[in-house]
Amino acid sequence: MSSLSSTEEQSKGSARLTESRSIDYIPDGERHGHPFSQFTLWFGGNLQITAIVTGALAVVLGGDVVWSLIGLLVGQIIGAVVMSFHALQGPRLGLPQMIITRAQFGVYGAVIPLVLVCIMYIGFSASGTVLAGQAMARLLSISDVSGMILFSAIIVVIAVLGYRVIHKLGKVASIVGVLAFAWLFASLLLNTDLSSIMQNNHFSLPMFLLAVSLSSSWQIAFCPYVSDYSRYLPRGVSGPKVFFSVFSGTVLGTQASMSLGVITAAIAGSAFSGHEVSYIVGLGKTETMAMVIYFAICFGKITFTTLNAYGSFMSLTTIVSGFRKQVTLSQKNRVLFVVLMVAASCVIALLSEPAFLKHFTHFLLFLLAFFVPWSAIGLTDYYLISSRAVDIPALFDADKRYGRWNLFGIGVYVFGVLIQLPFIENPLFHGSLTWIFDGNDVSWIIGWFGTAILYYALHRLDKRVLPKTTLYPEHSDQ
Ligand SMILES: Nc1ccnc(=O)[nH]1
């Protein structure tokens, strides 16, 4: 009887819209969903203004049309392969992404990348809030400040509701995004001679590499939270289906947005840079259509701003729980943590000047140097060294096998960050060896492979005793 009622409660709990779990293991009884939801989340989420502007950069900074499109696609594919391998850990381990890091860095050691993750996502959200807040202000005829606050309030609500609502949002965002993009592509192409744009075709290696880096770093920045959104899928779900749903969703969505950016920048020339939003809105020749586009811009920013809020709230929980041996989070603290994270990005958005935002974007890209080695260590350890076996209870207890600080993992990580520095080309940081690659930033390639190879080659120095198969928490119904 008691087991019946607890099962009943559980199924009711899992069907509720408000999520109660955070960084804890998702038991089999609560697993649900289909890999297709991964496609709609990553496809719909990427159909948005920041991806358009990022794609346009390839042309604004001097690239041609044809090779920019190809370079962006190549970078999309490389970044999405890495990202999709992280996504697969969700259903297999039933855990969000960053807590898995404790297996390689130790329960306390994982705080090092976690703090950086929080900063990165607060930053991404801040820049998204500025754009969406302005679009919302035009849409509702309110001030920019009110637009940003209102947008942030919407993000708090969705992030608190959690997993199920986020996936529903992904589905709606896919539909709204496809309609908006079909219209934008059609109005651009009907008014221009596509063949003349396609003649803008002159290969230059530096510009090609720039396009590859723009899109691959776009994708890699999702890695610290991909499994957060796949962790409720059934444990035995088909690996290839999850992989290809995430992969095709994120590649197709981002490539559509970035291609629109490339074509718009090529047509508009200097009229585009600095006036991206008003140029896109100007494509709607009537007042009503302009309002529809403002709506699409605002709506398009909701998905990832929510993901950033949810991901940073989950990371904050992982930091706090590491020191408190705590596995679950009360509903009150859940709301508190989400509000803290969203308020931080809203304040940055409110204080930011347009020029500040540009520097801030450079800073966020610079932060990527800290995630590339994190990703390389996480994937090499999980797929090649641990053979996908993780002692899940030990991730929650610093006295168990993963310990407090794993000096081996942390050491390789620090090395991975350092080997990238000479190859970073960012307005905030000029590496000393970038001349070898004609001033291009290929630090992410060197950082990822250099770290993975080193971690693998030296793994005998690692003192951890690894489990033979994955160990699940005792009271879970797995
Ligand atoms: N490329 C991105 C990764 C993560 N968050 C974002 O807003 N954007």
The ligand as an SDF file (V2000), in Angstrom:
LIG
                    3D

  8  8  0  0  0  0  0  0  0  0999 V2000
   26.1090   30.5430  -27.3720 N   0  0  0  0  0  0  0  0  0  0  0  0
   25.5120   30.6060  -26.1790 C   0  0  0  0  0  0  0  0  0  0  0  0
   25.7930   29.6710  -25.2210 C   0  0  0  0  0  0  0  0  0  0  0  0
   25.1790   29.7590  -24.0230 C   0  0  0  0  0  0  0  0  0  0  0  0
   24.3110   30.7520  -23.7840 N   0  0  0  0  0  0  0  0  0  0  0  0
   24.0230   31.6630  -24.7120 C   0  0  0  0  0  0  0  0  0  0  0  0
   23.2070   32.5750  -24.4700 O   0  0  0  0  0  0  0  0  0  0  0  0
   24.6320   31.5880  -25.9040 N   0  0  0  0  0  0  0  0  0  0  0  0
  1  2  1  0
  2  3  2  0
  2  8  1  0
  3  4  1  0
  4  5  2  0
  5  6  1  0
  6  7  2  0
  6  8  1  0
M  END
$$$$
